Amino acid sequence: MVWSGAWNFLGVLVSSGAVAFGILQLLPVELILQVGSSAGFAMVFALLIAAIIWNLATWYFGLPSSSSHTLIGSIIGVGLMNQLMRGPNGTSGVDWSQAAGVGKSLLFSPVVGFIASALLLLALKAVVRVPALYKEPKQNRPPPFWIRALLILTCTGVSFAHGSNDGQKGMGLIMLILIGTVPTAYALNKAVNPAETQTFVAIAHDASSVFAKYANNAPPSGNARDDVQAYVRTRQLSTASVPALKQLTDTIANQVKGSGSLAQVPQNDVDNVRNNMYLASEAIRLMEKSNQPAFAPADKAVIDNYKKQLDHATKFIPTWVKVAVAIALGLGTMVGWKRIVVTVGEKIGKQHLTYGQGASAELVAMLTIGAADAYGLPVSTTHVLSSGVAGTMAANGSGLQWSTVRSLILAWVLTLPVSIALAAVLYWVFRHLF
């Protein structure tokens, strides 16, 4: 487990952060913009405590529950309760289109794990005719060297992929906390140097010119930020949306240019600049997703470049946060592995897992999680690997222990509703306490 924990650690360190911020996009935009307010703190505490309660409960009972499902359910619970408390016209709720994309990755990844692992095991049996690979391990006797090397390779891949995907969820939550509690230090990426800042300003001016082409000569907005926020909240493009986004882009460029660099933005203006950038990025994301307005390819390239610059300034993860999450995930693997490993390795099938089955399930899990990470999608390592083991048991004719399978399915089915309810209740409580 030390080896596995070490590769968890490395996986976290090299992760991009795309999964972390993809999940956070599920939250209502108002809560992201007000993360340092009482509502923002209520949100963060509700997310953390709901996730901790459910994850500890399932770990205690040895159920391979999904931290991804738990966190996403908690975010949905907070979003729903926030909308209920503010009324249907007061705030945006959960971004259901984003939630649908995340839900599909969580739903289909175990199916992929089951089918692909079963097919891989059958192909392995047809090509590699080595009986030792498909026999139950003999107690207190190590496997042949080449089998041990194969298992270490696949185990390493799963550990690395797990760290790169699952570790990002903790990073996203930590960044929410830091932006809320120490905005002057973490709301903007201070690593952007003056030369990069000049490039940002030039790109912002180019984007402003593009937005002007699609403003249809509409008059300037009375309050550009409010109009952009209304578009992000309702996802309904109005005649004011594009002109307001152009004005907001000009404002951002002037704010950054006046400071010289992001590191020199005055402390009192950091929150304002960051929120302007976040709103502009979200508005661009929604416009491109809906293809309204329909930007020409050359114009779209300019806007995409501008969005990348905005995200580089606001959606970043400091190295020390990665290291902290990496240590926590690595140590958690080393300390709490046994309950889950015993369930996955010994209680899913009626027979003990063979070397070939383990290698097939781990290879498929490694590739599935790695692909999801590349596309910025959260998946559950636990569910992909468990379903992969079940797939190899079915393909091998080993049979399944239905009591364990039922427990796994129960944990999978209950995680979302329980975490939604927990987070919603906790958010309601904290909103009244703060």
Secondary structure, DSSP 8 states (H G I E B T S, - for coil): -HHHHHHHHHHHHT--SHHHHHHHTTS-HHHHHTTTSHHHHHHHHHHHHHHHHHHHHHHHTT----HHHHHHHHHHHHHHHHHHHH-TTTS----HHHHHHHHHHHHHHHHHHHHHHHHHHHHHHHH---GGGGS---TT----HHHHHHHHHHHHHHHHHHHHHHHHHHHHHHHHHHHHH-HHHHSS-TT--HHHHHHHHHHHHHHHHHHHHTSTT----SSHHHHHHHHHHH----TTHHHHHHHHHHHHHHHHHHHSSGGGS-GGGHHHHHHHHHHHHHHHHHHHHHT-S---HHHHHHHHHHHHHHHHHHS---HHHHHHHHHHHHHHHHHHHHHHHHHHHHSSBSS---HHHHHHHHHHHHHHHHHHHHTT----HHHHHHHHHHHHHHHHT--B-HHHHHHHHHHHHHHHHHHHHHHHHHHHHHHHH-
